[in-house]
Amino acid sequence: MKPRMTLSDHRVLVTGGTAGIGLALARAFLARGNRVVVCSRSAERIAAARQTAPDLVTLQADVGRSADLERLVRDVTHRLGGLSILVNNAAVQFPLRLPETPAAEVVRLADQEVGANLTGLIQLTALALPALRAAPEAAIVNVSSVLALAPKASAPVYCATKAAVRSFTQALRFQLENADSQIRVFELMPPLVDTDMTRGRWRGELTPEQVAAFTLDGMAAGRLELRPGLARPFYWLHRLVPGALARRMRRA
């Protein structure tokens, strides 16, 4: 555990921040006295987010497009006068059954998932590092998933990208610690949350607001691994009885 982190007076970027967990995180950061930019590729979602939180700065960008990411970092640092917290939250998930899906369709969907969920996250992190290193206190929050530990059968590419995000996050943390950097690297591992992506799948879902409150409290306390709700027992089940958990996830 790292020392406690101050969570006010930051300049924050939340990708995929116009709905679900991203919007809840953005509003929670605003409530603590931070300046916050959210981005989305959807103009409609941007307009809706602006109505719910007028103090948000909104930018349209597709995290799967390199040109959009370069422009996004320039615009954020210009609008906010810097950047001290990057939340890599944007992601897409497609149900995909490879045995029944034409190869061209598999490639098309996989390109979108890998671009949005993994390579875009890596590129945006690299582009944002100079601004983050210039801040006196900074953080990167990468949103993975419990599916990074045990994949479900219905979304193989999504699960693979989240496992890669988890691995990337850990390795980046090691690098920045070895460089004696002031940037903290957090992993947020949500369980099933009541969002547009997952609504109606299970009755025990957390709300995005519960996840956001847990995340900011954990960041303030210096906990680098953030596992809200059922993510914590899921993690320990994976550690203790991985075979039993894998068998259960085969049917998910």
HUZI-V277744 format. One record per residue. N is the residue number from 1. RES is the residue in one letter. PHI is phi in radians with two decimals (NA if undefined). OMEGA is omega in radians with two decimals (NA if undefined). D_LAST is the distance of its C-alpha to the last C-alpha in whole Angstrom. Layout:
BEGIN
n: [N	N]
res: [RES	RES]
phi: [PHI	PHI]
omega: [OMEGA	OMEGA]
d_last: [D_LAST	D_LAST]
END
This chain:
BEGIN
n: [1	2	3	4	5	6	7	8	9	10	11	12	13	14	15	16	17	18	19	20	21	22	23	24	25	26	27	28	29	30	31	32	33	34	35	36	37	38	39	40	41	42	43	44	45	46	47	48	49	50	51	52	53	54	55	56	57	58	59	60	61	62	63	64	65	66	67	68	69	70	71	72	73	74	75	76	77	78	79	80	81	82	83	84	85	86	87	88	89	90	91	92	93	94	95	96	97	98	99	100	101	102	103	104	105	106	107	108	109	110	111	112	113	114	115	116	117	118	119	120	121	122	123	124	125	126	127	128	129	130	131	132	133	134	135	136	137	138	139	140	141	142	143	144	145	146	147	148	149	150	151	152	153	154	155	156	157	158	159	160	161	162	163	164	165	166	167	168	169	170	171	172	173	174	175	176	177	178	179	180	181	182	183	184	185	186	187	188	189	190	191	192	193	194	195	196	197	198	199	200	201	202	203	204	205	206	207	208	209	210	211	212	213	214	215	216	217	218	219	220	221	222	223	224	225	226	227	228	229	230	231	232	233	234	235	236	237	238	239	240	241	242	243	244	245	246	247	248	249	250	251	252]
res: [M	K	P	R	M	T	L	S	D	H	R	V	L	V	T	G	G	T	A	G	I	G	L	A	L	A	R	A	F	L	A	R	G	N	R	V	V	V	C	S	R	S	A	E	R	I	A	A	A	R	Q	T	A	P	D	L	V	T	L	Q	A	D	V	G	R	S	A	D	L	E	R	L	V	R	D	V	T	H	R	L	G	G	L	S	I	L	V	N	N	A	A	V	Q	F	P	L	R	L	P	E	T	P	A	A	E	V	V	R	L	A	D	Q	E	V	G	A	N	L	T	G	L	I	Q	L	T	A	L	A	L	P	A	L	R	A	A	P	E	A	A	I	V	N	V	S	S	V	L	A	L	A	P	K	A	S	A	P	V	Y	C	A	T	K	A	A	V	R	S	F	T	Q	A	L	R	F	Q	L	E	N	A	D	S	Q	I	R	V	F	E	L	M	P	P	L	V	D	T	D	M	T	R	G	R	W	R	G	E	L	T	P	E	Q	V	A	A	F	T	L	D	G	M	A	A	G	R	L	E	L	R	P	G	L	A	R	P	F	Y	W	L	H	R	L	V	P	G	A	L	A	R	R	M	R	R	A]
phi: [NA	-1.45	-1.04	-1.03	-2.03	-1.33	-2.08	-2.36	1.08	-1.71	-1.92	-2.11	-2.06	-2.08	-1.39	1.01	-1.68	-1.85	-2.80	1.03	-1.05	-1.06	-1.18	-1.09	-1.11	-1.04	-1.17	-1.17	-1.14	-1.03	-1.11	-1.68	1.49	-1.90	-1.66	-2.32	-1.94	-2.07	-2.32	-2.75	-1.48	-1.73	-1.13	-1.16	-1.19	-1.08	-1.09	-1.16	-1.13	-1.10	-1.21	-1.41	-2.51	-1.05	-1.39	-1.20	-1.61	-2.05	-2.36	-1.62	-2.82	-1.84	-1.21	-1.53	-2.01	-1.04	-1.11	-1.13	-1.19	-1.09	-1.16	-1.06	-1.11	-1.06	-1.18	-1.12	-1.15	-1.25	-1.21	-1.74	1.33	2.47	-2.69	-2.22	-2.38	-1.97	-1.94	-1.54	-1.92	-1.03	-2.86	-2.24	-2.41	-2.07	-1.16	-2.53	-1.93	-1.06	-1.09	-1.85	-1.90	-1.00	-1.02	-1.11	-1.24	-1.02	-1.11	-1.08	-1.22	-1.11	-1.03	-1.17	-1.15	-1.16	-1.14	-1.30	-1.55	-2.23	-1.17	-1.12	-1.06	-1.13	-1.15	-1.11	-1.05	-1.09	-1.17	-1.47	-0.98	-1.02	-1.18	-1.12	-1.22	-1.41	-1.46	-1.16	-2.51	-2.56	-2.65	-2.08	-2.04	-1.79	-1.61	-1.75	-3.05	-1.06	-1.23	-1.19	-1.59	-2.44	-1.25	-1.70	-1.17	-1.43	-2.45	-1.12	-1.26	-0.99	-1.08	-1.11	-1.16	-1.21	-1.11	-1.18	-1.06	-1.05	-1.12	-1.05	-1.07	-1.13	-1.16	-1.10	-1.04	-1.06	-1.08	-1.24	-1.13	-1.18	-1.51	0.96	-1.51	-1.50	-1.51	-1.62	-2.05	-1.82	-2.01	-1.73	-2.01	-1.29	-1.45	-1.16	-2.17	-1.33	-2.23	-1.05	-1.24	-2.15	-0.96	1.50	-1.39	-2.77	-1.37	-1.61	-1.16	-1.30	-1.50	-1.00	-1.16	-1.13	-1.11	-1.12	-1.09	-1.07	-1.12	-1.17	-1.09	-1.17	-1.07	-1.06	-1.45	1.49	-1.45	-1.38	-1.86	-1.96	-2.21	-1.34	0.97	-1.28	-1.09	-1.17	-1.12	-1.04	-1.04	-1.28	-1.07	-1.10	-1.25	-1.62	-2.35	-1.07	-1.15	-1.14	-1.16	-1.08	-1.12	-1.15	-1.26	-1.05	-1.67	-1.35]
omega: [3.09	3.01	-3.12	-3.12	3.05	-3.08	3.01	3.13	3.06	3.00	-2.88	2.96	3.07	3.07	-3.05	-2.97	-3.10	3.13	2.99	-3.11	-3.11	3.13	3.11	3.07	-3.14	-3.14	3.11	3.08	3.08	-3.08	3.13	3.04	3.09	2.98	-2.94	2.97	2.99	3.09	3.08	3.05	-3.06	3.09	3.14	3.12	3.09	3.14	-3.14	3.13	3.13	3.13	-3.11	-3.11	-3.06	-3.12	3.10	2.91	-3.06	3.11	3.11	3.14	3.07	-3.06	3.06	-3.11	-3.08	-3.11	3.11	-3.11	3.11	3.11	-3.12	-3.13	3.09	-3.10	-3.12	-3.10	3.09	-3.08	-3.06	-3.07	-3.13	3.14	3.13	3.04	3.06	3.08	3.11	-3.04	-3.02	3.11	3.02	3.11	3.08	2.98	-3.00	3.06	-3.04	-3.11	-3.09	-3.01	3.09	-3.05	-3.12	3.11	3.07	-3.13	-3.12	-3.11	3.13	3.10	-3.14	-3.12	-3.11	3.13	-3.11	-2.96	-3.00	-3.04	3.06	3.11	-3.13	-3.11	3.14	3.10	3.14	-3.14	-3.07	-3.03	3.13	3.11	3.13	-3.12	3.12	-3.13	3.14	3.08	-3.01	-3.13	2.94	3.10	3.09	-3.12	3.07	-3.12	2.99	3.12	2.99	-3.12	-3.10	-3.06	3.01	-3.01	-2.95	-3.08	-3.01	-3.10	3.10	-3.13	3.13	3.14	3.14	3.03	3.11	3.08	3.12	-3.14	3.12	-3.12	3.14	-3.13	3.10	3.10	3.12	-3.11	-3.10	3.05	3.13	3.11	-3.13	-3.11	3.06	-3.12	3.06	-3.11	-3.11	2.95	3.02	-3.09	-3.11	2.88	3.06	-3.08	-3.10	3.11	3.11	-3.11	-2.96	-2.97	3.06	-3.09	-3.08	-3.07	-3.05	-3.09	2.95	2.97	3.05	-3.14	3.08	3.11	-3.13	3.14	3.12	-3.09	-3.11	3.07	3.13	3.09	3.14	-3.13	3.13	3.11	-3.05	3.10	-3.01	-3.06	-3.11	3.00	-3.08	3.09	-3.13	3.08	3.09	3.14	-3.09	3.02	3.11	3.13	-2.98	-3.10	-3.06	-3.12	3.13	3.13	3.13	3.13	3.12	-3.08	3.08	-3.10	-3.04	NA]
d_last: [33	36	38	38	37	39	37	40	42	39	39	35	33	29	28	25	27	28	25	22	22	25	27	27	28	30	32	32	34	36	37	38	40	39	39	36	35	32	31	29	29	29	33	32	29	32	34	32	32	35	36	34	35	39	39	37	38	36	35	34	32	29	28	27	31	33	36	35	34	37	39	36	37	41	41	39	42	44	43	42	45	42	39	38	34	32	28	26	23	23	20	18	14	14	11	13	13	16	17	18	19	23	23	25	22	20	23	24	20	20	23	22	19	21	24	23	21	23	26	27	26	28	31	31	32	34	36	36	37	41	41	39	41	44	43	44	40	37	34	31	27	24	21	18	15	13	11	14	14	11	9	5	6	7	9	11	15	14	12	15	18	16	17	20	21	21	23	25	26	27	29	31	31	33	35	36	37	39	41	42	40	40	37	34	30	27	24	22	18	17	14	12	15	17	18	18	15	13	15	14	10	11	15	15	15	18	21	22	25	24	22	26	28	26	26	30	31	29	31	34	34	33	30	28	25	23	20	20	19	16	16	19	17	14	17	19	16	16	19	20	17	15	15	13	11	10	9	7	5	6	4	0]
END
